[in-house]
Amino acid sequence: MYGSEDRTARGGETGVVVRMVRAASALVTVLDADGRPVADATVDATTPGFHNRNREIPSTNAGGMARLNGLRPEGGYDLLVAPPPKRKDLLPSRLSEWASADTTVRLRCARRLVVRVQDEDGKPVDAVRVVARSAEDPGDLDLSEWGTTDASGSVTLEGLARLPMVVEARMSESSLDIGPGATATVEGEATEAVLRLDTGAAIRVRTPESAGRIYVAVGDPSLSHVCCHAECGPGETVLRGLNPGTAYDVFGTEFVEGRGSLDPIARARVVLLRGVRPGGEPVTLALAPAKEIEGNVLLPKAWHLVGAAVLIGNCPLIGAGSFDYKRGGFRIDGVPEGRWRVRVVIRTDEGEERSLEAEAETGGTVTIDAR
């Protein structure tokens, strides 16, 4: 097999010559911690920046071997080896600056950690997001696992390295760091952890049986982020971690089949309730058809439109479904009836950024002069 050397060319350049070189081949053998072959492990070599070299990623055979073809002879790859899904006892491996040579990779043992989340009275807390990260390198996603507690307040995290881990429980079900949290550090051989979490006050929302799946966000009007949020179906959902003395905005938007909850174009029906206080009777999410706001930003020379959103309180919660980067036009779908503050963000190629606001009626248009 043959490959080509890397060649940098400018747009419009002609007569570009690419020198073909003979490609290398390497046999990778994958073993477990006891030296036994691991079948069905995936093996791939990627260039810096994690661009996949192969369209199809090979898997090891019964002898734990897989051959990689079409390699650059000089190497310089990241060799990525992942155990098959059924082998929860093994960890993935990465070899940097791999030399395109026959290699044996021994996968390290993983562990299972059962995390129990309780409130301050020792009662189990369900629907809490739990994340375990390396205590030494919290940003290493290869060493991180997450899950959500069940009705018993427990979640089992599998595939963790036998290293000290920081385990965090947070009221939000998303990856956003919002809502009250609890943290503990567990040693490398620990199999269980218990976290005590202040659940705060709660708002209960009731979704009609006629509704589908709903994304619900609760926001303090004085803040620029949501305080808690959840995805729910028909019936009652509890949103916790709130201040009992605060009146909140509750925003709900319906899923559309095949689209995500945060896709503005997908918002067919919406609801906004203002002044909802925790601890009261459940509030019903009576969904109504959504509308749009269209607008145009008059841009200064060398500036571009990079975002537009409707503010719920001070939170830019309903983002633009589409916008014109160069000309400044935008459309925000999924907006409830009413008059709203619209925020746009513009930026130069050098990274200088400005935000501007204007008011607009649902179903109307707005022009924002940024010059």
N, C-alpha and C positions, 0 to 999 in steps of 0.2 A: 504494500500500500504506500501511497505517497501523500504528502501534505505540502503546505506552503508556509514560508516564513512570513512574519508580520510585516506589513508595509503600510506606512502612513501616507495618505494622499489628500490633497486639498480639493474642495469642490470645484469642478470644472477642469481639473487637470487631465491632460491626455498623455498617451504614451506611457502609462504606468506599467512597469515591469515587475512581476512577482516571480521570485525564484522558487521552483519546486525542489523539495528535499525529500529524501527517503525517510519515511516515518518509522518510529520505534514501536515495539510491542512489549508488554510486560504481563507476567502472571502474578496475580495477587492471591495469596492464600489466607483465609480468615479462620482463626481458631478462637475458642472460648477461653476462659481463665484457666481451665484445666488442660488446655492443649488439644481439645477435641475439635474436629472440623465443624464449621457452622454453615449449614446449607441455607440457601435462599436469602443470604445477606446481599445487599446492593453495594456495588463498588463503582466509584466514578472519580474521574480526574477533572478538576475545574481550574480555569485560569484565574489569576487574581481579579477580584470583583465578582466572583461566583457566577461566571458565565459558563453554562454547561457545554462541554466539548462534544458530547455524544447526544444524539437524539434519543436513543434507547440506552438506558442504564442497565448494564449487565448484572446478573445475579450469580451467586456462587452455586456450584453443583454439589452433589452429595459429599464430595471430598473437600468442600470448602474453598474451591478454586474458581476464579473468574479471570478471563484474559481481556486486557484493554489494548485495543489496536489504534493506530492512527495518532500516536503520541509524538510530540516534538522530542527529538533525541536529547536536547539539552535539558529537558525536564522543566522544573519551575512550577509544577502544578501543586494544588492542594488535593491530596488523596482522601476521599471521603468514603467511609465504610459504615453502613448502618445495618444493625441486626434485623432479622425478619420481625414483623409485628408480634408474632407469638412468643418471641424470646424477650419477655419483659425483664429477665434477669441479666441482660447485657446492655452495655452502653455503646453508643456510636463512637467512632474514632475519626480524627482528622490529623493527617500528616502534612505539615507545611513544607514547601520547597522540595517536594518529592522529585526524585531523579529519574523517573521513567524506567525503573529497573524492577526485576522480580523481587517481590516483597512479601514477607509474612507479617500479618497484623493480628495481634492478640487483643481481643476485646475485654475490657474491664467488667467486673461484676457490678450490677445495679442493685438497688434495694427498694423495698416498698415501705412507705411511710403513711400511717393512718393518722389523720389530723381530726380532732374533735373540737368543735367550736361551741362554747357555752356562753350564756349571758352572765351577768353579775350574780344571779341567784343560782347558777349552776344548771340551768335548763338548756337543752340543746337548741341551737339556732340554725335553721335551714336557709337555703338560697344565699349563702355567703360565699364569695369568691376567695379561694385560698391559693396562694402562690408560694412556691419554694424556690429560693435562689441560692447560689453559691455565696457563702459568707465572705470568701476571699475575693470573688469577682462577680458581683451581683449583675453586671451587664452581660455576662456570657449566657446567651439564650440556650446554648447546647446543654447547659447544666441546670436549666429551669424547667419546672413542671407546674401545672395549675389545674384546678378543678373547682366544683361547686358542691357545697354540703347538701346532703339529702335530708329527709324528714327527721332522721336521728341526729342531725348535726354533724355528721361524719363525712369525710371524703378520703379516698385512698389515692395517693400519688405514687405512681409506679415509674420505674426507669430512672431513679435518682442516683447520683454518684454517691459513693461512700465517703463523703466529705462533710465538714460542718456546713449546715444550711440555715439560712434565715427564712423562717416561715411566717407569712403575713396573712391575716384574715381581714377582709374589708367588706363592708355592707354592700357596695356596688357589685353587680354581676358582670361588669365590663372590666377592661384592662385600665380604665381611667382611674387615677388615684384620687377618688372622691369618696366622701363618707367616712364615718369613724372606722378606725382600724386597731388591730392588736398584733403584736409581733413577738416572736420567740426565736432563739437560736438553739438548734438541736445538733448533737454530735454526729459523727459519721456513721456510727453503728446503731443509732436510735431507730426504733420501729414505730413509735407512737409519740404524739405531741398533743397537748391540750392548751387551747387559747381561750382566755376570758375576754369577751367583747362587750363594750358598752353599746347596746343597740339603740339608745336614744328613744325619742317618740316616733309614732308611726301614723301614716295616712293610709287608709284602706280605700281602694278603688274597686268598683264593680263594673264589669264589662257585660253588656247584654249578650244573650245567647246568639243573637243574629250577627254579631260581629265576629270577625276572624281573629287573627293574631294582631296584637296591638303593642306598639312601642310607647311607653309612658315615661315622661321625664318630670321630675319635681324640682322647681327652681326657687331660690330666694330672690325676689325682684331686685335686691340691692347688690347681688353678686353677678360675676361675669361667667359663671359656670353652673351646670346643674348640680344639685345636691345629692340626688340619687335617681336611679332609673332602672327599668326592668322591661322585659318582654313577657307578655302575658296573653292568655286566651280568655274565652268566656268564663265568667265567675268572678271570684274575689281575689285580689292581689294585695299584699301588704308591702308598703314601701317604708323602710325603717331608717334609723340613723338621723332623725330630724330634731330640730329645736322645738320644744313644746310651746314656746312663746312667739313663734314666727308664723306669719300668714304667707302661704306659698302659692305659686302658680303651678298648676298641674296641666301638662300638655300631653295629648295622646294623638297618635297617628297610626293609621291602619296599614298593615303589610299588604302588598300586592304579590300574588303568586309569582315566584321566580325572581323577585327583587329583594334587596336588603331593607331593613327598617330605616336606615339613615339615607336612603336614596330619595332626594326630594321629588323626583319625577314620579315615584311610586306612591305618593301620598294621595289616595283617592278620597278619604274622609278623615277629618281631624276634629279635635275638641280642645278648648282651653277653658279651664276653670280658675278663677282668681280668688285670692283671699281664703284659701283652704287651710284650716288649722289642724295640726295633728291631734289625735285622741278623740275625735268626734265620730259621728256615724259614717258608714261608708258613703263615698260620693260616686254617683253613676256617671260613666263616660258616655254621654249621648253624642255619638259621632254625627257630623254634618258634612255635606260636600265641601271640598276645599276649592279655593280659587288661586289666582296667581297675581303677582305684581311684576310688571315689566318696567325696565328703566334704561337709562343711558348716562354714562359718565363722560363729560367733556374733558378729555385728557390733555395735560400739558405735553409738549414735545418730549419724546424719549421716555415717557411714562406709560405703564401698561396696567390694565385691570387684572387683579389676581384673585379677587373674591368679592362676593356680595351675599348679604344675609339679612333676614328679618330678626329683630331683637325681641325676645320674650323676656321682659324685665331688662336686664343688661346683658343677657346671654344671647349670642348669635346662633340661635338654635335651628332656624330654618334656612338652610343654605341654598344658593342658586343652583337650579337644575342645569343651567347653561349660561355661559357668558363669553363675550368676544374679547379676547386678550388684547388685541390691537385697537379695535374701534370703540370698546367701552360699553357695548350693549349687554344686557343681562335679563334673565327671567327667573323669578323665584316661584316655584310651585308649592302647593300644599299649605296655603296660608288661610287661617280662619278669617271670618268676617271681622272688620274693624279697621281702625286707623293705626298704622305701625311705624316705628322707627326702622329705617333701612340703613345698614352700614355697608360701605364699600371699602375695599383695600386696594391701593395702587402702589406700584413699585417700579424702580428703575432697574436696568440691567446690572448696575453696581450694587444693588441691594438696599438702597434708600427706600423707606416705606412710609406711607401716610394712610390714615383712615379718615373718612368723612361720613356724615350722617344727614339724612333728610327724612321727612315724613311722607307716607303714601297710603292711600286707601286700597283695601283689597279689591282686586279687579281693575285697578287703575294703573297709571304710569307715572314715573318720576324722572326728572332730569337733575343731575348733580354736577355742578360746575366745579371742577378741580383745578382750573387754570389759574 
